[in-house]
Amino acid sequence: MLVLVLGYAALRDRAGGADRWWLPPAAAAVTMAAVPAWVLPLKDWTARHGTSAVPPGVGYFPSGHTATAAVAYGATALLLLPGLRTVGARRAVVAGCAVLVLAVSYGLVRRGYHWPLDVVAAWCLGVLLLAPLFLLSRRMPRRGPGAPPRA
């Protein structure tokens, strides 16, 4: 889904006349690429054992699947929000992405693949990785349907 939204946001912003139309999608792609660069060293550093439902070993903290879902759906929401006109549409996108992250998280804990703390740590990592993208999206002028014309 993120790949489709990267392309959509780039085309929307370019057609809307944004000066640096490529910057938000590029930043989102870099943010997504940063997930394994953070998760894998943290897994090695903590060397946490998994639950009884998973094979013996270490490397279960933080949950890489949850971190990937949090960053992918979070970046998706951040890229879509500037093009949405109504508050209801914005809330629906944020709620939909949050539900998807929560569903992934719940499934991993419910099936015994991760401890709840593994998932919470991945949420925190997701917030940390998405913060620069959030700040960038706040600084970029709104483009798309209903945006004010460029001066």
C-alpha positions in Angstrom: 0.0 0.0 0.0 2.8 2.4 0.8 4.3 2.0 -2.6 1.0 3.0 -4.3 0.6 6.0 -1.9 4.2 7.1 -2.6 3.4 7.3 -6.3 0.0 8.9 -5.8 1.4 11.6 -3.5 4.3 12.4 -5.9 1.8 12.7 -8.8 -0.7 14.7 -6.7 1.9 17.2 -5.5 3.6 17.5 -8.8 0.3 18.2 -10.6 -0.7 20.6 -7.8 2.5 22.7 -8.4 4.4 21.9 -5.3 8.0 23.1 -5.5 9.6 20.1 -3.9 6.9 17.6 -4.8 9.3 14.7 -4.6 10.5 15.4 -1.0 7.6 13.8 1.1 7.5 10.6 -0.9 11.3 10.3 -0.8 11.3 11.0 2.9 8.7 8.3 3.5 10.6 5.8 1.4 13.8 6.5 3.4 11.9 6.2 6.7 10.6 2.8 5.6 14.1 1.7 4.6 15.3 2.8 8.1 13.1 0.2 9.9 15.4 -2.8 9.5 18.4 -0.5 10.1 17.0 0.1 13.6 15.2 -3.1 14.4 18.0 -5.6 13.6 20.7 -4.0 15.8 18.1 -3.6 18.6 17.3 -7.3 18.3 21.0 -8.2 18.5 21.6 -5.9 21.4 18.7 -7.0 23.6 18.9 -10.7 22.6 15.4 -11.4 24.1 14.0 -14.9 24.1 10.6 -15.4 22.5 7.5 -17.0 23.9 6.9 -20.7 24.1 5.1 -20.7 20.8 8.2 -19.8 18.8 11.3 -21.7 18.1 14.0 -21.3 20.8 16.3 -18.5 20.2 16.8 -14.8 20.7 15.9 -11.7 18.7 12.3 -11.1 19.4 12.5 -7.6 20.9 11.3 -5.3 19.3 8.8 -6.8 16.9 10.0 -6.1 13.4 6.6 -6.9 11.9 4.9 -4.4 14.2 7.6 -1.7 13.5 7.2 -2.3 9.7 3.4 -2.0 9.9 3.6 1.1 12.1 5.9 2.9 9.8 4.3 1.8 6.6 0.8 2.7 7.6 1.9 5.8 9.5 3.8 7.1 6.5 0.8 6.2 4.3 -1.4 8.4 6.5 1.0 11.2 6.6 1.3 11.3 2.8 -2.5 11.1 2.2 -3.5 13.7 4.8 -2.4 16.9 2.9 -4.6 16.0 -0.1 -7.8 15.4 1.9 -10.3 18.3 2.2 -12.6 17.3 5.1 -11.8 16.5 8.7 -13.9 13.3 8.4 -11.7 12.0 5.6 -8.6 12.8 7.6 -10.0 11.0 10.6 -11.0 8.0 8.5 -7.5 7.7 7.0 -5.8 8.0 10.4 -8.3 5.6 12.1 -8.0 3.1 9.2 -4.2 3.0 9.4 -4.3 2.8 13.2 -6.7 -0.2 13.1 -4.4 -2.0 10.6 -1.4 -1.5 13.0 -3.4 -2.6 16.0 -4.6 -5.7 14.0 -1.1 -6.7 13.2 0.0 -6.1 16.8 -2.9 -8.0 18.3 -2.3 -11.0 15.9 1.3 -11.3 16.8 0.6 -11.3 20.5 -2.5 -13.5 20.2 -0.7 -16.1 18.2 2.2 -16.1 20.7 4.8 -14.8 18.3 5.7 -11.9 20.5 5.3 -10.7 24.1 3.2 -7.5 24.5 6.3 -5.5 25.4 7.9 -6.5 22.0 4.9 -4.8 20.3 4.9 -1.7 22.5 8.6 -1.2 21.9 8.0 -1.4 18.1 5.2 1.2 18.4 7.7 3.5 20.2 10.3 2.9 17.5 7.6 3.6 14.9 6.8 7.0 16.5 10.5 7.8 16.7 11.0 7.0 13.0 7.9 8.8 11.9 8.6 12.0 13.8 10.9 13.6 11.2 8.3 12.7 8.4 5.6 14.2 10.5 7.6 17.4 11.0 8.4 17.6 7.3 4.7 17.1 6.4 3.8 20.0 8.7 6.3 22.3 6.9 5.2 21.5 3.4 2.4 23.6 1.9 -0.9 21.8 1.3 -1.4 20.8 -2.3 -4.2 18.9 -4.0 -7.9 19.4 -4.2 -9.1 22.4 -2.3 -5.6 23.8 -1.7 -5.1 27.5 -2.1 -3.4 28.5 -5.4 0.3 29.1 -5.5 1.3 32.8 -5.4 
